[in-house]
Amino acid sequence: MLTIGFIGAGTTGTALAVRLAQQKYQIIAVSSRSLASAEKLAGRISGCRVCETSQEVADISQLVFITTPDDTISQVAAEIRWHNMQNVIHCSGAHSTSILEPARHCGANTGCIHPLQTFASVEQAIDNIPGSTFAIEAEEPLLSTLKDIATALEGNWVILKAEDKVLYHAAAVIACNYMVTLVKLATDLWQTFNVPPAQATKALMPLLQGTLSNIDKVGLPNCLTGPIARGDLGTIRKHVEALEKESSSLASAYKELGLQTIPVALAKGKIDSERATELQALLKYKGDSHENNA
């Protein structure tokens, strides 16, 4: 089995290293800008040593994970003297393997494996890896190695081309990060009737969990519920009027999200094209006097 080293001991690197070690992969070396982080990772894995430099990791490892922040991956790749036929990968969702060109130029096999998962902390990341999908970009023989790694981590995998990466990552941001933003907007509204954010979040969690369960079990578009799915013009009009009094920016966000939801409702089959047109007209309506004066 390949000997593996990690350059970067942050949340992603630590979680992957720990999980791979649990699957009997040989994690033998780690380096990091923070010596304490490297020591913490090495302390969790038998036989893993702390290296003072990235070059030292590369010198003794057959497969090197560069799990530094995205903006420094290319710099790390350029500073190291790589071996011919060595395997070098990064774990960025947005970047293609092109940022590893210095390693490829030295004769190394280059690739990317990105866990499609949210990592808020090391322990939570370790727990969340099983069941995740891994986006892989590589050529054989490294491609097969990365597929095996994804399978060993109890995950699924999807193969991407370099030109797919940015939109793939944008999709992840929309589904994950912007869901957090939507919850923040919702809890802000709860504060207008004097419910603090923590209590509002707790109240909304069963609704969010139910929605995720419906997406998983029922699937798109049938999982869509609510006034747009029903074509309920009266309710949506009340929402828009109330939101425009409260916050023009929040009203604009509500209307734009509503417009994006209409095709989902049409696909579900609970509204017809005539009602869809009425919904579009309502959500494009500029009812706020401040907007009209802008």
N, C-alpha and C positions, 0 to 999 in steps of 0.2 A: 504494500500500500504506500502511496505517496507520502512523503514527509511534508508537513504543512506549516507555514509561518504566517504570522499576522503583523502587518505594519499599520498600527492604529489600534488602540485599545478602548475605543469608545463603546457606546451602547450596542451598535450593530456588530462590531468586531467581537466584542466579548460574548454576546449571545450566540453568534454563529460558532465561535471557537468552543464554547462550552457544550453546545448541542452536538457538534461534530465529535468532540472527545467522548461524549456519552455513547456515540455510535462506533466507537473504537477507531476513529481516525487518529493518526499520529500528529498531534499539534506539538511541535517541538520548540517553537521560538516566537517571541513577541517583542516588538519595540513600539514606543509611543513618545510623543512630545512630553507627556507627563510620565515620569518614572513611576510614580505611585499607581497610575492606572495600569501600566504594564505589569507591575508587581502584583496588583490585585487580580488581573486576569491569570497570570502564571500560577498564582497561588490556588486557583480553582482547578488546575489541570495537572495531573501527574506527568512529570517528564518534560514540562514546558519551561524553558529558560528565558530570562529577561536579557535582551540584547541592548547594547548601548546605542547602536546605530541601525538604520534601515538596511545598510549594506550588509551588516552581519547577519540579519535575518535572511536576506537574499542569498548569501553565500552558502548557507547550510540547508535551505528548503527547496524542495522540488516544485511545490505549488505555493505561491505567495498571494495572499489576500491583501490588497491595499484598501483598508477600511478607514482611511482618513476622511476629513471633510471633503466634499466634492471639489471645492476650489483648489485643493492642494494635491489632488491625485496626479495630475499631469506633471507637476513639479517633482513629486516623489519618483515617478517613473523615469524622469529625465536624469535624475541625480545618481541612479544606481547602475552599476555594471552588471548586466544580466548574463546568464549562461545561455548557450545555445540549447534549444529544445526545453528550456525551463518553462513553467506554466505561471502566468501572471494574470490575475483577475482583479477587477474592482466590483463594488456593490452599489454603484450609483444608479438610480432609476432614470435620470434625465440624460446622462452622458453615454455615448457609444464607446466601443473599444478603441476608437480613434485617439483618445487621450492616452492610450498606452503605446502609441506608435514608437517611442524610444525603445521600449522593451522588444517590440516586434522587429525593429531594425537590427537588434542584437541577436535575432534568431529565436526569441522566445515565442511560445504560443500565448496568445492573448485572448481574454474573454471577459464577460460580465455575467454576474448572477445577482439579481436584485429581488429581495424578499418583498412581496406585495403585502406589507403589513405595517401597522403603526407601532412604534417602539417609544413609549414614554419613559421607560426606565429599564435597567438591565434585567431585573427579575421578571418584569412584565413581558419583555421581549423574549426571554427564554421560554416563558409559558406560551406565548402566542405563535411561535414559529411552526409547530406542528399544524398541519392543515392549510398552511399558506401556499399561495402560488408563487413560483419563482420565475421571473423573466430572464431568459438566458440568451446571450449573444456570443457565439463562438463558432469556430470551425473544428472539424475533427482533427486530431483525436480528443482535444480538450472538450468538445461539445458533449461527448459521451460521459466524460468524467463529471461534468457539471450536472448532467441529467441524473447520474448516480448519486451525487451529493444531494440534489433536491429530493430524490426518493428516500435517501437515508434520513433526511430531516423530516420525514413523514409529510412531505408536501407534494404539490403538483407542479408542473412546469409548462411554460409556453415559450416557443422560440420566436425571437424578434430579430428584425434586420436593423441596421444602424439608423436608417431613416424613420423607423417606427418609434424610437425611444422617447422623443420629446412629447409626442401626443399620448403615448402610453403613460408617461409620468404626469402629464396634465390631467388625464382621466383619474389617476390616483388622487391628485390634489383635490379635484372636484368632489370625489366620493368621500374622502376622508377629512381633509383639512377644512373644507367649506361646510361640512356638516357641523363641525364645531362652531363655525361662524353663525350658522343658522340657529343653533341652540342658544348662542349668546344673544342674538336678536330677539328670540322668543322670550328669554328670561328678562331682557330689558323691558319688554312689554308688561311682564308680570309685576315689575316694580311700579308701574303706573297705578296698580291697585294694591300697593304696599306689601307685596310679597318679595322677600329678599332673594338674591340670586341662588344661594345654596338650596333654599326650600323650593324655589321654582324648578331648579334642575332635578331635584329628587322627585318632584311631582311629574315632570315630563319624561323621566326615564322609562317607566312602563310603556308609555306611548311610543317612544323611540325603539325600545326592544321589540314591541309588537310589530312595528313597521318593518324592522330588519327581519323578523321571523316571517312576515308575509312575503317580503321580497324573496327570501330563501325558499319558502315552501310553495308559494302560489306563483311567483315569478312575474316579470313584466309582460304585458301591461296590466294584467288582472289584479295585481296587488294594490293598484291605485285606489284610494278612497277619498272622500271629502267633497267639497262643493263643486270643484271643476269636474270631477268624475261624474257627478250627478247633473251637471249643467245648471246649478243653482245660482241663477243670475242675481236674485235678491240678496242672498247672503254675501256674495262676492262684492256687490255694490256697497253694502254696509261696511265690509272690511276696508275697501278702498277709501271711502269717505272718512272713516275713523282714523285710518293710518295717515291720511293726508293732513288731518288736523294735528296729529301727534308728531309726525316726522316725514317731511317730503322725501328724504333719501330712503327711509324704510318703505314708504309707499311705492317708490320706484322699484325697489328690490322685489317687493311683493308682486307687482304687476309683471315685471320681467320673468320671474319664476313662474307666474301663472301662465304667461304666454308660452313658455317652454313646456308646460304641463298639458296644454290643450291637445297636442298630437298624441300624447299617451292616453288621454281620455277617449279620443277618437278610435285609437287602436283597440281599446277595451271594448268599444261598441255600445257604451251606455249613452253617448250623445251622438247626434247626427251632424252633418256638415253645416246645416243651418244654425244649430245651437252653437257650434264651434265658432262660426262667424260672429254671432252675437257676443260670445265671450271675448273674442279678439277685440271687438269694437269697445267693449267696456274696459278692458285692461289697457287699451291704448289711449283712453280718455284722460285728458289733462284737466282734472277737476280742481286742482289746488291753485288758489288765486296767486300765490307767490310764484308758482311756475309760469302762470299766464303773464305775469309782469316781468319775467326774466328776459 
